[in-house]
Amino acid sequence: MRKALFYLLSWAFILLGLPFLAAVVILSRFDLAALGTRITDVYLALFARLMLGLTGSTVEVEGLDQIPQGPVLFISNHQGHFDSAVILAHIRKEKAFVASSNASKFPIFRTWFHYAHTIYLDKDNIRQNYKAMQKAEEVLDAGRSVVIYPEGVISAGPQLGPFKKGAFKPALIRGVPIVPLIIDGTWKIMGEHGQTIQPARILARILPPVRTEGLSRREQQALPDQISTSIRTGLEELRLAARL
C-alpha cells in the first residue's frame, strides 16, 4: 500500500509541476536563466521532501553550520537513490549533482535535471567522464557547488566502497573546499533489491571542510584516502550513537 501511494502521489506532484517547468524553459529563453534555476532548486527541494515524507522516513542532519560560504565540492557516500533526496531537502545551497547517465532517461525529470545543471557520467565512456569533470569545474567557477559520489555506484547496503580519485580533481584544480558528507540508512527504504518502499531512520553528518588550496603533490595524492577514512569512521560513529 505504501509503495503504491508513494508512486501515485510522486507522479501527481510531477504532473502538477509541469506549468513551473514550462516557466523555467521560457525564462531560459529570455535571458532570465538565473530565475529559472532558482525555481528549479525550490521545486526539486520540495519534491525531495515529499518523497522522503511519503516513505515515512525520518531524517536527522548534523553539522549544517560546517558548510562554508561559496562553492564547495560535496563528497558523499552512496547507499541508495534517496541520498540525493536527503541532500536536496536538507542542504540549502545551490548545487549540481554528478549523476549516472541513466538519470537522464527519466521523462520530465531529465528536463528538470538539465536546468539544475546536472552532470552525467558514463562508466564505459572515459572521454565523456573527462568532459564531465571539466563541466564540474565550470559549475564551481560559476559559484554553484557540486555533489559527487566517489564510490561511483550505489552500495545498496551499509558498506562503503572504494573511492575513485578522479572525483576529487574538480576541487583540487579549482581550489575550492571539499565538504565530506556522511549519509546512513537510505538503503533501507528500497531494500537491497530495490523492490519496496518502507520507513527508515536516516542519519546525516556534515564534516568540517577540507582545504585544497596550496597542497603539495603528496598531500593531493593522499586526500582521497584521508576523506574516505573520515567518512568510514563517521559512519561507524553514527551507527554506534544510533544503538545507544
C-alpha positions in Angstrom: 0.0 0.0 0.0 2.8 2.4 0.9 4.6 1.7 -2.3 1.5 2.4 -4.4 0.7 5.6 -2.6 4.4 6.7 -2.9 4.4 6.4 -6.7 0.9 7.7 -7.1 1.5 10.9 -5.2 5.0 11.4 -6.6 3.7 11.3 -10.1 0.9 13.6 -9.2 3.4 16.1 -7.9 5.5 15.7 -11.1 2.4 16.4 -13.3 1.4 19.4 -11.1 4.9 20.8 -11.6 4.6 20.9 -15.4 3.5 24.6 -15.5 6.5 25.5 -13.4 8.8 23.5 -15.7 7.3 25.4 -18.7 8.0 28.7 -16.9 11.6 27.6 -16.4 12.0 26.8 -20.1 10.6 30.1 -21.1 12.7 32.1 -18.7 15.8 30.5 -20.0 15.0 31.7 -23.5 14.5 35.3 -22.3 17.9 35.7 -20.6 16.3 35.0 -17.1 18.1 31.7 -16.6 19.1 32.6 -13.0 15.4 32.9 -12.0 14.7 29.6 -13.8 17.5 27.9 -11.9 16.1 29.3 -8.6 12.6 27.9 -9.4 14.2 24.5 -10.3 16.1 24.4 -7.0 13.0 25.1 -5.0 10.9 22.6 -6.9 13.4 19.8 -6.5 13.9 20.5 -2.8 10.1 20.3 -2.3 9.9 17.2 -4.3 12.7 15.6 -2.3 10.9 16.4 1.0 7.7 15.0 -0.4 9.4 11.7 -1.4 11.1 11.3 2.0 7.8 12.1 3.7 5.9 9.5 1.7 8.3 6.8 2.7 7.6 7.5 6.3 11.3 8.1 7.0 12.9 10.4 9.5 16.0 12.4 8.7 18.4 13.8 11.2 21.2 16.1 10.0 24.2 17.3 12.0 26.8 19.9 11.1 25.0 22.2 8.7 27.0 25.0 10.3 30.2 23.4 8.9 29.3 24.4 5.3 31.4 27.4 4.3 30.3 30.3 2.1 31.0 30.0 -1.6 31.1 26.9 -3.9 32.3 23.6 -2.4 32.6 20.1 -3.6 30.5 17.8 -1.5 31.9 14.3 -1.3 29.3 11.8 -0.1 29.0 8.0 0.4 26.2 6.5 -1.7 23.9 3.9 -0.1 20.7 4.5 -2.1 18.7 6.6 -4.5 17.4 8.6 -1.6 20.8 10.1 -0.8 20.2 12.8 -3.3 16.7 13.5 -1.8 18.3 14.0 1.6 20.9 16.4 0.2 18.3 18.3 -1.9 15.8 18.6 1.0 18.2 19.5 3.8 21.3 21.3 2.4 20.1 24.7 1.3 23.0 25.6 -1.0 22.9 26.0 -4.8 24.3 22.7 -6.1 24.6 20.4 -9.1 24.9 16.7 -8.9 27.2 14.4 -10.8 25.0 11.5 -11.7 24.9 8.3 -13.8 23.8 8.8 -17.4 20.9 6.6 -16.5 19.3 9.5 -14.7 18.9 11.3 -18.0 16.5 8.7 -19.2 13.6 9.6 -16.9 10.9 11.5 -18.7 10.1 15.1 -17.5 12.8 14.8 -14.8 15.6 14.9 -17.4 14.4 18.4 -18.2 14.4 19.4 -14.5 17.9 17.9 -14.2 19.1 19.9 -17.2 18.1 23.2 -15.6 19.6 22.0 -12.3 22.9 21.8 -14.2 23.2 18.0 -13.6 26.5 16.5 -14.8 26.3 13.0 -16.3 28.9 10.2 -16.1 29.1 7.0 -18.1 31.3 4.4 -16.6 32.0 2.9 -20.0 33.0 6.2 -21.7 36.3 7.6 -20.4 36.1 10.6 -22.8 32.7 11.6 -21.6 33.8 11.3 -18.0 36.7 13.6 -18.6 34.4 16.2 -20.1 32.0 15.7 -17.1 34.8 16.6 -14.7 35.6 19.7 -16.8 31.9 20.7 -16.6 32.1 20.2 -12.8 35.0 22.7 -12.7 32.9 25.2 -14.8 30.0 24.8 -12.4 32.3 25.5 -9.4 33.7 28.5 -11.3 30.1 29.9 -11.7 29.6 29.8 -8.0 27.5 26.7 -7.7 28.5 23.8 -5.5 28.9 20.2 -6.9 27.9 16.9 -5.3 29.9 13.8 -6.2 29.5 10.2 -5.0 33.1 9.0 -5.4 32.2 5.3 -5.0 30.7 5.6 -8.5 27.9 3.1 -7.8 25.1 2.7 -5.2 26.2 0.3 -2.5 22.6 -0.7 -1.7 23.7 -1.5 1.8 25.6 -0.1 4.8 29.0 -0.9 3.3 31.4 1.7 1.9 33.1 1.1 -1.4 36.4 2.3 -2.6 36.6 6.0 -3.7 37.6 6.9 -7.3 40.4 9.5 -7.1 39.1 11.4 -10.2 36.1 12.6 -8.2 38.4 14.9 -6.2 40.0 16.7 -9.2 37.5 19.5 -9.7 38.1 20.8 -6.2 41.9 20.3 -6.4 42.1 22.1 -9.8 39.8 25.0 -8.8 41.0 25.2 -5.2 37.5 25.0 -3.6 36.9 23.3 -0.2 35.8 19.7 0.0 33.0 19.1 2.4 32.7 15.4 3.3 29.1 14.2 3.8 28.0 11.0 5.6 24.6 9.5 5.0 23.4 6.3 6.7 20.1 4.4 6.4 18.9 5.4 2.9 19.4 1.9 1.5 16.8 0.5 3.8 14.0 2.5 2.1 14.0 0.4 -1.1 15.9 -2.6 0.4 18.9 -4.3 -1.1 16.9 -5.3 -4.2 15.0 -2.1 -4.7 11.6 -3.7 -4.5 10.0 -2.0 -1.7 9.2 1.4 -0.1 9.5 1.4 3.7 10.3 3.8 6.5 13.9 4.2 7.6 15.8 6.3 10.1 18.3 8.3 8.1 21.3 9.9 9.8 23.4 12.5 8.0 26.5 14.3 9.2 28.5 17.1 7.5 32.1 17.0 8.4 34.4 20.1 8.6 35.5 21.4 5.2 38.9 20.3 3.9 41.2 22.9 2.3 42.5 22.2 -1.2 44.5 25.3 -1.9 48.2 25.3 -1.6 48.5 21.5 -1.1 51.7 19.7 -2.1 51.5 17.0 -4.7 51.9 14.4 -1.9 49.1 16.0 0.1 46.8 16.0 -3.0 47.5 12.3 -3.6 46.7 11.5 0.0 43.5 13.4 0.1 41.1 10.7 -1.3 42.2 8.2 1.2 42.1 10.8 4.0 38.5 11.7 3.2 37.5 8.1 2.7 38.8 7.2 6.1 37.0 10.2 7.8 33.7 9.1 6.1 34.2 5.5 7.1 35.0 6.5 10.7 32.0 8.8 10.7 29.7 6.0 9.6 30.8 3.8 12.4 30.2 6.6 14.9 26.7 7.3 13.6 25.8 3.7 13.9 27.2 3.4 17.4 25.3 6.5 18.5 22.1 5.2 17.0 22.3 2.0 19.0 22.8 3.9 22.3 
